[in-house]
Amino acid sequence: MLTRFKGRDTIKSWGLHLAKTKCHAKARVAVARKLAVTMHAMWRDGTFYVGDPDTAEQDIIIRNAAKVQRLAAARS
């Protein structure tokens, strides 16, 4: 995520800042752990991740509604 993902993301920017202050290897492990914790929380409560801080509120609502529909279809 630190090197190959070209988009904007809060975890990526946090990791890049950590890589500048500490070493890159520690930043990779910290980002991987933060992603694992985030994904586990998403799995547990059914939310979704919006990493771009500039995403419009309307887009977030549309994505959430689509996810709820997919989950409802998968459960039935």
Secondary structure, DSSP 4 states (H G I P E B T S, - for coil): --SS--S--HHHHHHHHHHHHS-HHHHHHHHHHHHHHHHHHHHHH-------TT--HHHHHHHHHHHHHHHHHHH-
